[in-house]
Amino acid sequence: MTTVASSDRTPTPVDQPSQNWQIKLLYDGDCPLCLREVNFLQKKDAGRGLVQFVDIADDAYDPAQHGGVDFETAMGRIHAVLADGTVIRNVEVFRRIYSILGIGWIYAPTRWPVIGPLVDKLYDFWADLRLQVTGRPSLPTLVAERQARLQGCHASDRCEL
């Protein structure tokens, strides 16, 4: 069973992972703004299964199953994996997902010569500040905390991943 997050980070079960998926969105399930976007995209997907939502903040996240994108890399910038295994990142993720969901017109202007590079720079700025803006620890701290949890988990017989 696959889970996707609701607005309060409580996983909501999805009956079966869709074989129709065209893109896997790697998102931070501990980020309130990311969850808001995921909830919006889930509604637009409307159960079609075109987008698989993968919570990288879940300790069970396995990079090998998601384009080899490790936790630290995924936390630094948004990533997605296309059905053919291609990994994309940054604003291109939003362009593709919105297009797949039939609302590509929202991000269409980001392909224009002047607007595109500006939006890309704004995203870079946002991605660098995202954790701070949402009141979270720094990326190195989050990575260290995760490693400590996972090491403790592997040393314990009671690990539940």
N, C-alpha and C positions, 0 to 999 in steps of 0.2 A: 504494500500500500504506500502510495506517495502522499506527502503532506505539503500543504501550502499554508502560508501564514495569513491570519486575519489581522485586523488593525491592532489587536492587543498582543500579538506574537503567539497567540494560542493556535497551534496547528489545526487546520481544518482538513479532514480526510477527503481524498479524492478517490473515487471508486477504483479505477485502474489507470495506470499511466497510459496515455494515448500513444498509439503507434503512428498517429498522424502528425506528430510534432515536427515543426520546421525549424524551431530555435529553442535553445535552453537558455533561460535568463539566470545568470548567477547573481544573486542579490544578497544583501546583508540584512538578515532577519532581525537584527538587533537595532536597526536604524529606523526610527519612526517615520522619517520622510520616504525612505525606500519602501517601507511597508505600505504607505499610502499609494505610491505609484504601482506597486504590485497588485494591490486590491483593485485599483482602477483597471489595470491590464487584464486581470482575471475576469472582471465584469465584461470587458470588451471581447475576451476570448469566448465567453458565454458557453463554456463546457465543450467547445470544439476540440480542445487539446492541441491547438496549433503551437502553443507556447508551453514549455515545461518550466516550472519555477523551481529553482534549486537554491536553498538557503545555505549559503557558505558559512554562516555563523553556527550552524548545527555541528556539534562535535563529530558527527558521523560523516560529514562532508568528505568525499574522496576525490582528490584531483584526477586520479586515473580514469574515473568515470565521466569526467567533465573537461575534456580537452587538455588535460595536464595542467590546468590553471590552479596553482597552489593558493592557499588561504591568503597569504600576504599580498600576492599579486592581485587577487580578486578584490581584496579590501581597498587597494590603492586606487583602482579604476574599475568601472563597471565592465563586465565581460559577458559574452554570450558564445554559445557553441552552435553552429549551424548543423543541420542534419548530415552533411557530408564530412563533419569533423573540423571544419574551419573555425578557428577562434577569431572573434572580432571584439573590439573594445571601444570605449568612449562613446561619443555621440552616434557613431555608426550603429551601435546596439539599438538605440532608440529608433533610428531611421528604419532599420530592418523590422523590428518588432511592430512598430506602428503600421508599417506597410503590410506586413503579414496579416495584421488584424483588421485591415481595410480602412485604417484612419491615417494612412501615410501622408495625406495632405497637411497634417499638423507639422510634420518635420520636413516637408518638401522644400521650404525656403532654405533649410540648412545645407542644401546642395548647391545653392547659388554662389557665384564667385565671391561676393563681398560678405554676405551673411554667414556662409559656411565657416570660413576661417575665424570669424568673430565668435560664433557660437562654440566652436572647438576650443578657443582660448578661454571663454567663459566657463566651459565645462571643466577645463584643467584647473582653473582657479577654484571652482566649487569643489572639485574632488580633493584638492589639497586642504580645504577647510572643513569638509563634511563632518569629520569626527568631532572637531572642536565646536562647530556650530550646533551639533546635536548633543553637546555635553558629554561626550564620550572620551575615554582615554586615547592617547596617541596610538598610532599604528604599531610602533615597536612594543608598546605596553600590551596591546591586544594580542599581538603575536606571541609574546612571552607568556601571557596568561593562558593562552590556548595550549601552547606547548607544555606548560606545567600541568594543566588539566589532563591532557592526553597522556603524558608520561605517568602521572598518578593513576590514571585509568588503566594503563597497560600493566602497572605494578600490582594492581588490585584484582582479586578474583571477582569482585562485585561490579565490575565496569559494565555499564549499560549504554552502549552506543547504538 
